């Protein structure tokens, strides 16, 4: 009788495991994309600063150089990318995690009930 129960248990949790794996891939994909974008922007700024400083030293008015608004823009972009990740996580990721956890809890309770019923027979 235990041999019958063993094959059924992986099949009960298999959809949840597949959903979880897809969710992990999606999280890594979003995280790595946003990280790569921020690194490209930041290192692009550093490269301009290192090799073409004259571009950032250009006066834009009022005694301010172009480097100041560009640096401020990088801070704003970093905040916007963080906001984009939080928006995605709140909209898609957290709901998917809740669905997976709820599915595993209800599936786990159903599996325990079935085991108890089989042992009681």
N, C-alpha and C positions, 0 to 999 in steps of 0.2 A: 504494500500500500504506500510506503514511503517513496517507492520508485515512481508512482503515479504523481505524487505531489511535487517532486523535484522538477520534472519538466514543466509543470504549470507555473511555478513561481517565476522563472525568468521571463516567461511570456507576459505575465501580469505587469512586471516592472519595465519591460523592454520599451514601450512607447514613451514612458517618462524618461528613461535614460537617453533615448534618441532626442527628445525635446530638450533635455538638459544639455546634451552635447551641442545641439544646434544653437542654443542660447549662449553657451560659452564661446562658440565660434563667432557669433554675432557681436558679443561684448568685446572680444579681442580685436575684431575687425574695426569696430567703431573706435576703440581706444587707440589702436595703432595708427589709424588714419588721422585722427586728430593730433596725436603726438607727432607724427611725421610732418604734418602741416605746420605745427608750431615750431618744430626744430628747423624746418626749412626757412621759415620767416626769420627766426632769431639768428640762425647762422648766416643767412643772407645779409642781415643787418650788420653782423660782426665782420663779414667779409668786406662789405662796403666801407665800414669804419676802418678796417685794416689797410685796404688797397686803394680806395678812392675817397679818402677823407674829405677831399675838396668838395665832393657832392653834398656832404652833410654840413659843410661849413658855409654853404651859400646862404646869404641873408634873405630872409623872407619878410622882413619889415619889423619895425619897432625894436631893433637890436637883437632879434631872435634869429637863430640859424635854423636851417631845415632839419638838423638832427634832433631838435627838441620835439617838434610835432611828430616826426617819424618814430622816435622813441616812445612817445605817449601813445601813438597808434599801435605799437607793438603790445603795450600793456592792455589797451582796449581789445585788441584781437585775442590776446590770451584769455581775458575775461569772457569774451564772446564765445570762444571755443569751449571754455569750461561750462558756460551756460548752455551751449548746444548739447554737451554731454549730459548735463543734469536733466535737460528737457527730454532727451532720448531715454535716459534711464527711468525717469518718472512716467513717461508715456508708454514705453514698450517693455523695458527690461523688468521693472518691478511687478507689473501685471503678469508677465510670463512666469516669473519666479513664483508668485502667489498661486497661479493655476497649476504649476508643476507640483508644488508642495501640497496643495489641496488634493490633487489627483493621487499623489503618493499616499497621503494620509487616508483617504477614502478607500484606495486600493489595498493598503496595508490592513485596515480594519476589516474589510471584506475578506481578505485572505485569512486573517486570524479567525474570523467567524466560521469560515468554511473548514478550517483545520479542526476547530473545536467540534463542529458538527460531525465531521468524519470520525474523529476519535470517540465521540459519544455514541456512534452507531454500533 
